[in-house]
Amino acid sequence: MSPTLILSLIAGYFAVLIIIAILTSRKATSESFFIANRNAPWYMVAFAMIGTSLSGVTFISVPGNVYGKSWSYLAVALGFVAGYVVIGTVLLPLYYRLQLVSIYSYLEQRFGYWSYKTGALFFLISRSLGSALRLYLVAGVLQLAVFDSMGVPFSITVVVSILFIYLYTFKGGLKTILWTDTFQTMAMLSCVGLSIYFMSDALNYSFKQLISTVHDSPMSQVYFADFRDDKFFWKQFASGMFITIVMTGLDQDLMQKNLSCRSLGEAQKNLFWFTPVIVSVNILFLTLGVLLYKYAAARGLDLAHLPQLLNVKGTLDTDKVFPFLATTQFSLAAGIIFILGIIAVTYASADSAMTALTTSFCIDFLDIKQYSEAKQTQLRQLTHMGWSIVLIVIILIFRALNEQSLIDAVYKAAGFTYGPLLGLFAFGIFTTRRLHERLVLPTCVAGVALTYLIVSHSVQWLGGYKFGFEILLLNGALIYLGLLLISRPGDRTEAAPQLS
């Protein structure tokens, strides 16, 4: 694929997004930017959430990771189901009862100022890191496929990528994003299905042969043997459940979409239709992963020894496998499908994240509702630009430091940064105790530090035990215990609002 063709595809794709943004951002207000006037149809929210939830990390890392971890990620995806049940039956009723715009304002009503600011702060850290990692991935693909050959530095690729997101989101916010993400989700799902079709066709697989090949492959193995292994099924399942609770239910980004529905009933309907779809899509990505390595083997490619696919340690960088095959080995049509898919899924996640970061900062730290609409618009757009710059800086730092699969990097980072949110919300919902407010932030920071210490020495201290995505569980539990130590008795009336 020529760089000119890829650039033309990107330009055409963003032209469509800009047109959607222009049509949907007319008469935009802060209310439409933050929660789409609480008037979004549930089925649109459910469909748009697919692209937001998956991101380019799923598109690249989940298929690539079957090389070393087989289908261990299936347990994580099945854990999503349990997590969404908790969100739909526990968290959504709480948020709708309190009519929240920022979900972290619950912590202010439940505990006080410092708990509120601590929760919002950890969300900003969590989402900015996660979004930067996801954008880093697509920028790297574009750099490899287009800009390296043109002599364009990676930093310019990153700036231009984020500038495009800013241009189509800065005015309409969530109202625009529900439409653009619907379009991008449709593009992403089409690309996954077509990629599987093109590879199956190239390998001369019938549908029945495709199913049996994937089923019989050692790369579709799920691990039940050793609980100390970071791929052990039930550890992964529990991790998937709690990852969903915190990265969806305690995350302003995904909840902002749910809170845009007309009622609690519609939000729950959205979530329960969305759940089986997201699990099915993850199974498609795992199937795609097995096919990638079958396809490479059929073409005589020894991926583990190709210099362009190795990381700094000299081992296979599985995040590069799908982009490499798509841009150098696939047919032209399949290569085009890949480029459109990676752009669609990454920007569906990133645009929503930038809007959520802007919303949280404006509501939780600027208290934007105290100002006139004109002043709100000015502050909102400046904040939006500020977060664009922050993401650029984080991506460039990650470029210099990363040595592991991005799916691992994202979830491990989430384990440390979302742990305080898990601990705070769990303590608020399941106890009636009050907190010594000024000790909340130090307690959360200490919990993160202690988690890092345990995880980094677990093999020596815990008989060879390796932490996977369950870092989040350890972090949340330690912070919960820390909050218990700095708490005092309260009563149901004083501790309101809680679940009724």
Backbone hydrogen bonds, N-H to C=O, Kabsch-Sander energy under -0.5 kcal/mol:
donor,donor_aa,acceptor,acceptor_aa,energy
6,I,2,S,-2.1
7,L,3,P,-2.7
8,S,4,T,-2.0
9,L,5,L,-2.1
10,I,6,I,-2.5
11,A,7,L,-2.7
12,G,8,S,-2.4
13,Y,9,L,-2.5
14,F,10,I,-2.6
15,A,11,A,-1.8
16,V,12,G,-1.6
17,L,13,Y,-1.7
18,I,14,F,-2.6
19,I,15,A,-2.1
20,I,16,V,-2.3
21,A,17,L,-2.5
22,I,18,I,-2.4
23,L,19,I,-2.2
24,T,20,I,-1.9
25,S,21,A,-1.5
28,A,25,S,-1.5
33,F,29,T,-2.3
34,F,30,S,-2.6
35,I,31,E,-2.2
36,A,32,S,-1.3
37,N,31,E,-1.4
38,R,35,I,-2.5
39,N,36,A,-1.4
40,A,260,S,-2.8
45,V,41,P,-1.9
46,A,42,W,-2.6
47,F,43,Y,-2.0
48,A,44,M,-2.8
49,M,45,V,-2.2
50,I,46,A,-0.6
50,I,47,F,-0.9
51,G,47,F,-0.7
52,T,48,A,-1.5
53,S,49,M,-2.7
54,L,50,I,-1.6
55,S,51,G,-1.5
58,T,54,L,-1.0
59,F,55,S,-1.5
60,I,56,G,-2.1
61,S,57,V,-2.7
62,V,57,V,-0.8
62,V,58,T,-0.7
64,G,60,I,-1.8
65,N,61,S,-2.7
66,V,62,V,-0.5
66,V,63,P,-1.1
67,Y,64,G,-1.4
68,G,65,N,-0.8
69,K,65,N,-2.6
70,S,66,V,-1.2
71,W,221,Q,-2.0
72,S,69,K,-2.1
74,L,71,W,-1.9
75,A,72,S,-1.0
76,V,72,S,-0.7
77,A,73,Y,-2.3
78,L,74,L,-2.4
79,G,75,A,-1.9
80,F,76,V,-1.1
81,V,77,A,-0.6
81,V,78,L,-0.8
82,A,78,L,-0.8
83,G,79,G,-1.9
84,Y,80,F,-2.7
85,V,81,V,-1.8
86,V,82,A,-1.7
87,I,83,G,-2.2
88,G,84,Y,-2.7
89,T,85,V,-1.9
90,V,86,V,-2.4
91,L,86,V,-1.1
92,L,87,I,-3.0
94,L,90,V,-1.0
95,Y,91,L,-2.5
96,Y,92,L,-2.6
97,R,93,P,-2.1
98,L,94,L,-1.7
99,Q,96,Y,-0.7
100,L,95,Y,-1.8
103,I,101,V,-0.6
105,S,102,S,-1.5
106,Y,103,I,-1.2
107,L,104,Y,-0.9
108,E,104,Y,-0.8
109,Q,105,S,-1.9
110,R,106,Y,-2.4
111,F,107,L,-2.8
112,G,107,L,-1.7
116,Y,112,G,-2.0
117,K,113,Y,-2.6
118,T,114,W,-2.2
119,G,115,S,-2.6
120,A,116,Y,-2.3
121,L,117,K,-2.5
122,F,118,T,-2.4
123,F,119,G,-1.8
124,L,120,A,-2.4
125,I,121,L,-2.2
126,S,122,F,-2.6
127,R,123,F,-3.3
128,S,124,L,-1.9
129,L,125,I,-2.2
130,G,126,S,-2.6
131,S,127,R,-2.8
132,A,128,S,-2.1
133,L,129,L,-2.2
134,R,130,G,-1.8
135,L,131,S,-2.6
136,Y,132,A,-2.4
137,L,133,L,-1.3
138,V,134,R,-1.4
139,A,135,L,-2.5
140,G,136,Y,-2.1
141,V,137,L,-2.0
142,L,138,V,-2.5
143,Q,139,A,-2.3
144,L,140,G,-2.3
145,A,141,V,-2.7
146,V,142,L,-2.5
147,F,142,L,-1.6
148,D,143,Q,-2.7
150,M,146,V,-0.6
151,G,147,F,-0.6
151,G,148,D,-1.2
152,V,147,F,-2.4
156,I,153,P,-0.6
157,T,153,P,-1.6
158,V,154,F,-2.2
159,V,155,S,-2.2
160,V,156,I,-2.6
161,S,157,T,-2.2
162,I,158,V,-2.3
163,L,159,V,-2.2
164,F,160,V,-2.0
165,I,161,S,-1.3
166,Y,162,I,-2.5
167,L,163,L,-2.3
168,Y,164,F,-1.4
169,T,165,I,-0.9
169,T,166,Y,-0.8
170,F,166,Y,-2.3
173,G,169,T,-1.6
174,L,33,F,-2.8
175,K,32,S,-1.1
175,K,172,G,-1.2
177,I,173,G,-2.5
178,L,174,L,-2.4
179,W,175,K,-0.6
179,W,176,T,-0.7
180,T,176,T,-2.6
181,D,177,I,-3.2
182,T,178,L,-0.9
183,F,179,W,-2.0
184,Q,180,T,-2.6
185,T,181,D,-2.7
186,M,182,T,-2.0
187,A,183,F,-2.0
188,M,184,Q,-2.6
189,L,185,T,-2.7
190,S,186,M,-1.9
191,C,187,A,-2.0
192,V,188,M,-2.2
193,G,189,L,-2.2
194,L,190,S,-2.5
195,S,191,C,-2.3
196,I,192,V,-2.1
197,Y,193,G,-2.1
198,F,194,L,-3.0
199,M,195,S,-2.1
200,S,196,I,-2.4
201,D,197,Y,-2.5
202,A,198,F,-2.2
203,L,199,M,-1.9
204,N,201,D,-1.1
205,Y,200,S,-3.0
210,L,206,S,-2.6
211,I,207,F,-2.1
212,S,208,K,-2.3
213,T,209,Q,-2.7
214,V,210,L,-2.2
215,H,211,I,-2.5
216,D,212,S,-2.4
217,S,213,T,-0.9
217,S,214,V,-0.6
220,S,217,S,-1.8
221,Q,218,P,-1.2
223,Y,231,K,-0.5
224,F,222,V,-0.5
227,F,225,A,-0.5
229,D,226,D,-1.7
232,F,229,D,-1.7
233,F,223,Y,-3.3
236,Q,232,F,-2.3
237,F,233,F,-2.8
238,A,234,W,-2.3
239,S,235,K,-2.2
240,G,236,Q,-2.8
241,M,237,F,-2.2
242,F,238,A,-2.3
243,I,239,S,-3.0
244,T,240,G,-1.9
245,I,241,M,-2.0
246,V,242,F,-2.4
247,M,243,I,-3.2
248,T,244,T,-1.5
249,G,244,T,-1.6
250,L,245,I,-1.0
251,D,248,T,-1.1
252,Q,250,L,-0.5
255,M,251,D,-2.3
256,Q,252,Q,-2.1
257,K,253,D,-0.9
258,N,254,L,-1.5
259,L,255,M,-2.9
260,S,257,K,-1.2
261,C,258,N,-1.5
262,R,40,A,-0.7
267,A,263,S,-2.0
268,Q,264,L,-2.6
269,K,265,G,-2.2
270,N,266,E,-2.5
271,L,267,A,-2.1
272,F,268,Q,-2.5
273,W,269,K,-1.7
274,F,270,N,-2.0
275,T,271,L,-1.8
277,V,273,W,-0.8
278,I,274,F,-2.3
279,V,275,T,-1.7
280,S,276,P,-2.1
281,V,277,V,-2.5
282,N,278,I,-1.7
283,I,279,V,-1.8
284,L,280,S,-1.8
285,F,281,V,-1.9
286,L,282,N,-2.0
287,T,283,I,-2.4
288,L,284,L,-2.5
289,G,285,F,-1.8
290,V,286,L,-1.8
291,L,287,T,-2.0
292,L,288,L,-2.1
293,Y,289,G,-1.5
294,K,290,V,-2.0
295,Y,291,L,-3.0
296,A,292,L,-2.3
297,A,293,Y,-2.1
298,A,294,K,-2.3
299,R,295,Y,-1.3
300,G,297,A,-1.5
301,L,296,A,-2.7
302,D,300,G,-0.5
303,L,301,L,-1.2
305,H,302,D,-2.0
306,L,303,L,-1.4
309,L,306,L,-2.1
310,L,307,P,-1.3
311,N,315,T,-2.7
314,G,311,N,-1.9
317,D,309,L,-3.3
318,T,316,L,-1.0
320,K,317,D,-2.2
321,V,318,T,-0.8
322,F,318,T,-0.6
324,F,320,K,-2.4
325,L,321,V,-2.6
326,A,322,F,-2.7
327,T,323,P,-2.1
328,T,324,F,-1.6
329,Q,325,L,-2.2
330,F,325,L,-2.1
335,G,331,S,-2.6
336,I,332,L,-2.3
337,I,333,A,-2.2
338,F,334,A,-2.1
339,I,335,G,-2.2
340,L,336,I,-2.4
341,G,337,I,-2.3
342,I,338,F,-2.8
343,I,339,I,-1.9
344,A,340,L,-2.5
345,V,341,G,-2.6
346,T,342,I,-1.7
347,Y,343,I,-2.4
348,A,344,A,-1.9
349,S,345,V,-1.1
350,A,346,T,-2.7
351,D,347,Y,-2.3
352,S,348,A,-0.7
353,A,349,S,-1.9
354,M,350,A,-2.4
355,T,351,D,-1.7
356,A,352,S,-2.3
357,L,353,A,-2.8
358,T,354,M,-2.1
359,T,355,T,-2.6
360,S,356,A,-2.9
361,F,357,L,-2.3
362,C,358,T,-2.5
363,I,359,T,-2.8
364,D,360,S,-3.0
365,F,360,S,-0.5
365,F,361,F,-1.6
366,L,361,F,-1.8
368,I,362,C,-2.1
370,Q,367,D,-1.7
371,Y,368,I,-1.8
376,Q,372,S,-2.8
377,T,373,E,-2.3
378,Q,374,A,-1.8
379,L,375,K,-2.6
380,R,376,Q,-2.7
381,Q,377,T,-2.2
382,L,378,Q,-2.1
383,T,379,L,-2.5
384,H,380,R,-2.2
385,M,381,Q,-2.0
386,G,382,L,-2.3
387,W,383,T,-2.4
388,S,384,H,-1.5
389,I,385,M,-1.8
390,V,386,G,-2.1
391,L,387,W,-2.3
392,I,388,S,-1.7
393,V,389,I,-2.1
394,I,390,V,-2.3
395,I,391,L,-2.4
396,L,392,I,-2.0
397,I,393,V,-1.9
398,F,394,I,-2.7
399,R,395,I,-2.3
400,A,396,L,-1.0
401,L,397,I,-1.0
401,L,398,F,-0.5
402,N,398,F,-2.6
409,A,405,S,-2.4
410,V,406,L,-3.1
411,Y,407,I,-1.7
412,K,408,D,-2.6
413,A,409,A,-2.3
414,A,410,V,-2.2
415,G,411,Y,-1.9
416,F,412,K,-1.2
417,T,413,A,-2.3
418,Y,414,A,-2.8
422,L,418,Y,-2.3
423,G,419,G,-2.7
424,L,420,P,-2.7
425,F,421,L,-2.5
426,A,422,L,-2.2
427,F,423,G,-2.1
428,G,424,L,-2.2
429,I,425,F,-2.5
430,F,426,A,-2.6
431,T,427,F,-1.0
434,R,488,R,-2.6
436,H,486,I,-2.3
437,E,435,L,-1.3
439,L,436,H,-2.1
440,V,437,E,-1.9
443,T,439,L,-1.9
444,C,440,V,-2.3
445,V,441,L,-2.5
446,A,442,P,-2.5
447,G,443,T,-2.1
448,V,444,C,-2.0
449,A,445,V,-2.3
450,L,446,A,-2.6
451,T,447,G,-2.2
452,Y,448,V,-2.3
453,L,449,A,-2.0
454,I,450,L,-2.3
455,V,451,T,-2.9
456,S,452,Y,-2.4
457,H,453,L,-0.8
457,H,454,I,-0.7
458,S,455,V,-1.0
461,W,457,H,-2.8
462,L,458,S,-2.9
464,G,459,V,-2.2
465,Y,458,S,-0.6
465,Y,462,L,-0.7
466,K,228,R,-2.2
471,I,468,G,-1.1
472,L,469,F,-1.4
474,L,470,E,-1.8
475,N,471,I,-2.7
476,G,472,L,-2.8
477,A,473,L,-2.5
478,L,474,L,-2.5
479,I,475,N,-2.2
480,Y,476,G,-2.3
481,L,477,A,-2.3
482,G,478,L,-2.2
483,L,479,I,-2.7
484,L,480,Y,-2.0
485,L,481,L,-1.7
486,I,482,G,-1.2
487,S,484,L,-1.2
488,R,434,R,-2.3
495,A,491,D,-2.8
496,A,492,R,-0.8
496,A,493,T,-0.6
